[in-house]
Amino acid sequence: MKRIERENNGIIRPGQDLVVAGYAGLSGTLEIVQHKKKELYQWFSKDYVDRILELENNGPKPDLKIWEPFGATELEQAGKGGILKALWDLSGAYMTGIKFSLRRIPVRQETIEVCERYDLNPYRLFSARCLLFTADNGADLVAAMKEQQIHGAVIGKVTEGIGRIIDHGDGVGYLDRPTLDELYKVLD
């Protein structure tokens, strides 16, 4: 595993929880709908498409200091390449393994439906305001986020070794190296 060049300011230890705050792919979904609104009216009702544009892309501020009192020990902002790139980058930066459940990653139904229309992977779609945290007790961190109306979920664990393992629900596999953000398949 090649080490990712970034400044490691936090702490990551095997056994810690992986927590996602915000929604994977929501930023990309909003951009697609803004640019392809008329096209999407062919598949979805106008009201539904317009309601997608009203969704708030709220997520925590990407500042570890704010979340440390609630148990966060490190964070990685998702952004371009989506939440799967953030998982890859964080584990690579600390040369540690991870195991997570794809089905536990928060994704809005609207994102799933837009991604199905354009044959996109929502987990590799632009995800600004979506953060990946490590925490000794992910449930405490998620509870603190809920108090601030931020959606969060524990999705997995930091593990020994360097394996990046995904539980797909119907089997397990390894996380693939990041690719170009899915947004570029639609907005060229």
C-alpha positions in Angstrom: 0.0 0.0 0.0 1.4 3.4 -1.0 1.3 6.1 1.7 -0.9 9.0 0.7 0.9 12.4 1.1 -1.1 14.5 3.6 -0.7 15.9 7.0 -1.8 13.4 9.7 -3.0 15.5 12.6 -5.2 12.9 14.3 -5.0 9.4 15.7 -6.2 6.2 14.2 -6.1 2.8 16.0 -7.4 -0.6 15.2 -10.7 -1.2 16.8 -11.9 2.4 16.3 -15.2 3.1 14.6 -15.6 4.6 11.2 -18.3 7.2 11.1 -19.8 9.0 8.1 -21.5 12.4 8.6 -23.7 13.8 5.9 -24.8 12.0 2.8 -22.6 10.3 0.2 -23.1 11.6 -3.3 -25.6 14.4 -2.4 -23.4 17.2 -3.7 -23.1 15.4 -7.0 -26.8 14.7 -7.2 -27.6 18.4 -6.7 -25.1 19.4 -9.5 -26.6 16.8 -11.9 -30.1 17.9 -11.2 -29.1 21.6 -11.7 -27.6 20.9 -15.1 -29.9 18.1 -16.3 -33.2 19.3 -14.9 -35.2 19.3 -18.1 -33.8 15.9 -19.1 -34.8 14.5 -15.7 -38.4 15.7 -16.1 -38.7 12.9 -18.7 -38.2 10.3 -16.0 -39.4 12.0 -12.8 -42.3 14.4 -12.0 -41.4 18.1 -12.1 -42.3 18.4 -8.4 -39.9 15.6 -7.5 -37.0 17.0 -9.5 -37.7 20.5 -8.1 -37.8 19.1 -4.5 -34.4 17.6 -5.0 -33.0 21.0 -5.7 -34.4 22.2 -2.4 -32.5 19.5 -0.4 -30.1 21.0 2.1 -26.6 19.6 1.8 -25.9 20.0 5.5 -22.9 18.3 7.1 -20.5 19.0 9.8 -17.7 21.6 9.3 -14.5 19.8 8.4 -12.8 20.8 11.6 -11.6 18.0 13.8 -11.3 20.3 16.9 -15.1 20.8 16.9 -15.7 17.0 17.1 -12.9 15.9 19.4 -15.0 16.5 22.5 -17.4 13.9 21.2 -14.7 11.3 20.6 -13.5 12.0 17.0 -9.8 11.4 16.6 -9.4 12.0 12.8 -11.4 13.1 9.8 -11.2 12.9 6.0 -13.4 15.1 3.8 -15.0 13.2 1.0 -15.3 15.7 -1.8 -14.3 14.6 -5.3 -14.3 10.9 -5.8 -16.9 10.4 -3.1 -16.9 8.5 0.2 -15.0 5.5 -1.2 -12.1 7.8 -2.1 -12.2 9.2 1.4 -12.0 5.7 2.9 -9.1 4.8 0.6 -7.2 8.0 1.4 -7.7 7.8 5.1 -6.6 4.2 5.4 -3.6 4.9 3.1 -2.5 8.0 5.0 -2.2 6.0 8.2 -1.2 2.7 6.6 -4.0 0.8 8.4 -6.8 -1.5 7.4 -10.5 -0.8 7.4 -13.6 -2.9 7.2 -17.0 -1.3 6.4 -20.5 -2.0 5.3 -21.5 -0.3 2.0 -25.2 -0.5 3.1 -24.5 1.5 6.3 -23.1 4.5 4.4 -25.9 7.2 4.4 -27.2 7.9 0.9 -30.5 9.7 0.2 -33.1 7.9 -2.0 -32.9 10.9 -4.4 -29.2 10.2 -5.0 -29.9 6.5 -5.7 -32.6 7.3 -8.2 -30.6 9.9 -10.1 -27.6 7.6 -10.1 -29.7 4.7 -11.5 -30.8 7.0 -14.3 -27.2 7.7 -15.4 -25.6 4.4 -14.3 -23.5 6.0 -11.7 -22.0 4.7 -8.4 -23.3 7.0 -5.6 -20.4 6.1 -3.4 -17.9 7.5 -6.0 -20.0 10.6 -6.6 -19.0 14.1 -5.5 -19.7 14.4 -1.8 -18.9 17.9 -0.4 -20.0 18.3 3.2 -19.7 14.5 3.7 -17.0 13.6 6.2 -15.4 10.4 7.4 -14.4 10.2 11.1 -12.6 7.8 13.3 -13.7 7.6 16.9 -13.3 5.3 19.9 -17.1 5.3 20.3 -18.8 6.1 17.1 -22.3 5.9 18.7 -21.4 8.9 20.9 -20.2 10.9 17.9 -23.4 10.1 15.9 -25.5 11.1 18.9 -23.7 14.5 19.1 -24.3 15.0 15.4 -28.0 14.2 15.7 -28.3 16.9 18.4 -27.1 19.3 15.7 -29.4 17.9 13.0 -26.5 16.3 11.2 -27.1 12.8 9.9 -24.4 10.3 10.8 -23.8 6.6 10.9 -21.2 4.1 12.1 -20.2 2.2 9.0 -17.3 0.0 10.1 -14.0 -0.4 12.0 -10.3 0.4 11.7 -8.5 -2.9 11.5 -5.0 -4.4 11.9 -3.0 -4.8 8.7 -3.6 -2.9 5.5 -6.7 -4.6 3.9 -9.6 -2.4 2.8 -12.5 -4.7 3.1 -16.1 -3.9 2.0 -19.1 -5.8 3.2 -21.6 -5.6 0.2 -24.3 -7.3 2.2 -24.2 -10.4 -0.1 -20.5 -10.9 0.3 -17.2 -9.2 1.0 -14.5 -7.8 -1.3 -11.7 -5.3 -1.4 -12.0 -1.6 -2.0 -10.7 -0.7 -5.5 -8.3 2.2 -6.1 -10.2 5.5 -6.6 -11.2 6.4 -10.1 -12.4 9.7 -11.7 -15.4 11.1 -9.9 -18.7 9.8 -11.3 -19.9 13.4 -11.9 -17.7 13.6 -14.9 -19.6 10.9 -16.7 -22.7 13.2 -16.8 -21.2 16.7 -16.8 -18.4 16.6 -19.3 
